[in-house]
Amino acid sequence: MVGILIRILVNDYNNIRDDKVRRGYGVVCGWVSILLNIVLCCFKVFAGILSGSIAITTDAVNNLTDAGSSLVNIIGFKLAGRKPDPEHPFGHGRFEYVAGLVISILIIVCGVELGKSSVTRIIEPLDIYTSRTVFAVLIASIVVKMYMFLYDRKYGEKTDSPILKAAAVDSFTDVIATTAVLISVVIYEFTGRVTDGWCGLIVAVIIIYSGVSSVKDTIDPLLGSKPDPKYVGLIEKYVLAQRGVLGMHDLIIHNYGPGRSMISLHVEVSDQDNIVEAHDLIDNIERKLREVLNCECVIHMDPISTDDSVAGRMRDFTRIIVTNVDPGLKINDFRMVQGVTHTNLIFDLVIPHGLELSDDEIVDRIKSKVRELPGSHFAVINVEKPYT
């Protein structure tokens, strides 16, 4: 059903890189979710009143909350689609993450309140009434929620939307929650034991866990999480494949919402190349990355010596020294400046996060090893941290 609606309502629905198309997917999925959740809530309220089950009533309120969450999703997509303005030159794409955060907080609050009601029912258990209607409503709910999980996951992955991915997780936890409620009703039907409050508490815990997980997923990109390794790999593969590019480093990716990235990197070229031709090479790479990855790109050109055998040999020695200190260390922008009394080896040292040695200890060890090289050599080191 969702696929048919997308094909009918979303123009050029195959052009998934277009922001309007992405928003179209999100809005269609959101309205379908609102409709289905409201229907499920109505049927579960009826079943909850009929059976007197706090677990079913809890699940009904959860569906109503999901409908509200879907409405927030739609608002988030709408706000994220606003064009850049003087106050927000990078656009409003992060509204998707903000909307996801609001939904996550609502889920947690709902879970806490439902947990309180379930604890009350555990302390003061009441008999429930079972019927074919109750069973039918719960089974239908599981089927519908599984369908919602499948289409949210499918289109969330297709559009790389954090909102739809969060909705998919929420729908799957609802499947588990409703299954727990169904189990409580079955237990009462065949044993007469009232586990209603306990199953309601399980549902509440699942809801809270889902909300906390969604909070992490939405806060991470707002804070600036590590970029997707596949995305980094695409950039490296394309840049390094260009004729005249000897290497690349200092890649930084700023995320301003799905499909809205600002990239900066350094590209190494020979210092013997014609500067106009090298500049043209850099311009072509920037333009192509915009076309292929739909991002804004700025590249800094680093000329490196390719015909100085002494500098090349010292660069190789320095790399060996650095990797012997720790295999995760890397050097960039190597230069050799020879003086009358000594030679400076100048380079950037990339130190990954989480190494056992401190940055100062690493630098001291490298400097000490460089001084042991034949001749009078000193290391001039600029420490950097990786952003990918």
N, C-alpha and C positions, 0 to 999 in steps of 0.2 A: 504493500500500500504506500509506504513512504517513498519508495523508488519511483512509483508512478506519479505521485504528487510532485516530486522534484522535477521529473521530466516535463510535467505540465506547467508548473509555476516558475521554475528557474530558467531564465533565458541563457542559452549557451552553457548548459549545465556541465559539459565536459571540460570547459576551460577553468579548471579548479584553481589555477594560480591567480585568477581575477578576484579581487576583494569582494565585489558584488556577488559573484557566484558563491564564494565561501559563506557570505552572510545569508544568501538564499537557502543554502543547505541547513544552516543553523536555525533559521526562522521556521522553516518547514518542520524540522525535527522537533523544535520547541512547541509549536502549536499542536502537533500530533500527541506529544507527551502530555500536554495540559489536558487535552480531551480525554485521553485514555486514563489518566490518573483521577480525573474528576468522576468518570464512570465507575472506576474501581472503588473509589472512596464511597460513593453512594451505595453500591452493592454491599460493601463491607460494613457500613454503618447499619444497614438493614439486617445483615447477618449477625452483627454484634448485638443489636437490640434483641433479635430473635433468640440468640443463644445465651445472652448474658455474659459473654466472654470478654474479659479485659484485653486479652491478647489480640482478638480480632478487631476490637475497637482501636487498640493501639496501632495496629497495622493500617486501619482506615485513616487515622490522623496522619500517619506517615505518608500515605498516598496524597493527602491534601497538601502536605508540606512539599512533596515532590512537584505538585502542580504549581505551587508558588515559586519553587526553584526554577522550573521551566520558564515561567514568566520573567524571572530575573535573567535567565539565559538569553531570552529574546531581546530584552533591554540592553544587555551586555553586547550582543552582536550589533545592535543598532548604534550604540554609542561608539563602539570600536570602529565602525565604518565611517565616522565623521572625517572630513578632510583635514589635513594639517592647517594650522592657523598660526598667527604670530606668536601666541603663547605656547603652542605645542607644535613646533616645526617638524617633529618626527611622527606626527599623527597621534591617534588615540587608540592604537591597537592593544595597549595594555589594559584597556577596559575589560577585555575578555578575562584576564587574570583577576581583576578586581571583582567582576561578577562571580567568578568561580569561588573567590574567597567569601563573598557574602553568602552564597549558597551553602558553603561548608559550615559557616558559623550557625546558620539557621538549622542545618541538619543536627549539629551537636546540641543546640538548645532543645530541639524537639526530642532528641534521644534522652536527654537528662530528665525532662518532664515526664516522658513516658516511663522511664525507669522508676521514678517515684511512685507512679500509679501502680506499677507492677509489684513493687515492694509492699505496698499497702494490701494488694490482693493476696500476696504470699502470707502476710500476717493474719489476714482475715479472709480465708478462702471461701468461695461461694460455688455452688453447683452450677453447671452450664447445661444448656439444652442443645442437643445435636439433631440434625435432620439432613435430608438429601440436599436441601437448599444451601445449608451451610457448607457442606462438602463441595458442592458444585461451584459456589462463589470462590472458595479458596483455591480449588484446582484451576479455575478459569483465570484467577489472578496470577498464579504462577506462570501459566502459559503466556498471558499478555505481557508480564514483566520480562520474561525471557525474550520475547519478540522485541521489546523496547531495548533490552541490553544489546541484542544483535545489531539493530539498525544504528543505535548510538555508537557502538564500537566501530562498525563498518565506516560510517561517515565521519566519525571522529578521526580515524586513522587516515582516511582519504583527504580530509581538509587540514589535518594536523591541528585540530581545535582542542584546546584544553577544556573548554566548556563541555563539548560533546563527550570527550573521554571521561570527564568526571561524572557526567550523567550516566554513562555506560556502567561505571563502577557502582553507582548508586542503585541502578536497576538490578544489577546482579546481587547486591546485598539484600535487596528487597525480595528477590527470589528465595534466598536462604532464609530470610526472616519469615516469609509467608509459609514456607515449608515447615519451619519450627512450629508455627501456629497450627498448621494442619496436623502435625504429629500430636500436639496437645489434645486436639479434638478427637483424634483416633484413639489415643490412650484412654480418654474419658469414656468413649463409646464402648470400648471392649473391657475395661478394667474398673471403671467407676472412680478412678483416682483423679483428683483435680491437680493438674500440673499447669493450669492456665497462667497463674502469676509467674511461675518460673520461666515459661516459654515467652511471656511478655517481656520479662527481664532480659532474656537472651536476645530478643528482637531489639530492645533498647540499646544493649551493648553493641550489637552489630551496627546499628545506626550511628552511634557515637564513634565507633572505630572508622566507619566510612567517612564521617565528617572530618575526623582528625587527619586521615590519609589525604583527603582532598585539600585540606588546609596546607599541608606540606607541598602538595603538587602545584598549588597556585602561588604560594609565597616564594618558592625557590626561584622562578623566573623573575618575580618582582625584585628580589634581592640581587639577582645576577648569578644564575647557576652556570655550571660548566656547559659549553655547547655540545650538541649531539656529535659524537665521534664520526658518524656517517657524513654529516654536513661538513665537518672539518676535512674529512678525507676527500670529498668532492672538490673542495677548494684547492687542496694540495695537489691532487691528481691533475687538475686542469692547468694550474699555474706552472708546475714543474714540467709539463709536457710542451711548453712553448719554447720554440727555438731561441736561444740567446739567454735563457734563464738558467743560472748556475745554482740557484738555491733560493729558499725563502725562510723567513723566520718572523718572530714577533707578530704572529697572527692574533688579532683581537676581534671578537664578534660581540657586538652590542645588540640585544634583542629588544625591540620595541613592540612586540606582539607577533603572533604567527604571520609569517610572510613579510615581516618588516624588520630587516636586519641592516646594521651598519657595520661594515668590515674595514679593517685597516691591517696592512701587513707590509713587510719589507721584502723586496725582491733583489737578489744579488745578480749583478751583471759584470762583465769584464770591464776593467778600467781602460781597456784599449778600444772599446766600442765607440762609434760615433755618437756623440751625446744626443743629437737630433733623432737618430734611429732608435737609440735606447729609450728616449722619451716616447716615441711613437709606439714602441713595443709595450710600454707600461700603459699608455692610453688604451690600446687595443685590449689588454687584459682586463682593465677596469670596465670597459664597455661590455665585453663578453660576459663577465661575471654578473653584471646587472641583468643581462638578457637571460642567462641560464638559471641563475639562482634568485632573481627578483630582489636584489639587494643593492644598497649603495656601497660603493667601494672606493677606498683611497689607498694608493700604494706609494710607499717611499722607496726610492731607488738607491741601492747600496753598491757602489763600484768596488770590486775587489781585484787585487793584483793576480794576474794569470801568467805573467812572463818573468816574474822574479823568483828564481828557483830557491834562493836562500830564504825568502819570506815564506814560500810554500812549504819548505822543509821544516821551518820553525813552527808553522801553523800545525803541521802534522805532529811534531813533538809535543806541542802544547795540548793537542786533543788527547794524546796518549796519557799525558800526566793527569788531565782532568778526569778522564774515564777510569783511571786507576784509583782516584780518590773516591768516585762513585759512578757507576755505569749510567745513572740517570742524568748526569750533568752534561750540558752542551755549551759550545761557545759559538759566538757570532761576531761579525764585524771585526775580524782580526786585522790588525795593522802592526807593522814593525817599524820603529823609528830608531835609526842608528845614530849614536852620538860619538864624541871623541873618547869618552871614558867608559861608556856602557850603552847597552841597547834595551829599549823599552818594548815589551810585547803588550800591546794594548788590545783588549777584547771585552765583549759582553759575556758574562757567565750566567747561564739560565739554570737556576736552582729550583727543582720541583718542591712542592709542599710536602711536608711530612717526613723529611729525611732525619736520620738519627742525629747527625752532626748539625750544629748551628751554622748559620751563614758565615759568621766570623771564623769559625773553626775551619770550614771548607776553604775559605779564601786564604787563610794563613798557611794551610797545608800546600795549596797550589803555588803560592808565592815562594814557599821554602823549596819546593821541588824545582821551580823555574830557576832559582838561584844556583842550583846544582848543575845546570847545563853548562857545557864548555863555553868559556868566555864570560863576560860580565852581563848577565841578563836579569831584568827585573820585570815582574808582571804588574801591569796597571789594569785593574779589574773593575768593571761596572756590573754590579749584581742586578739581575732581573728575575722576575717570577713568570711562569707560564700562565697563559689565559685560556688555554685549550686542553 
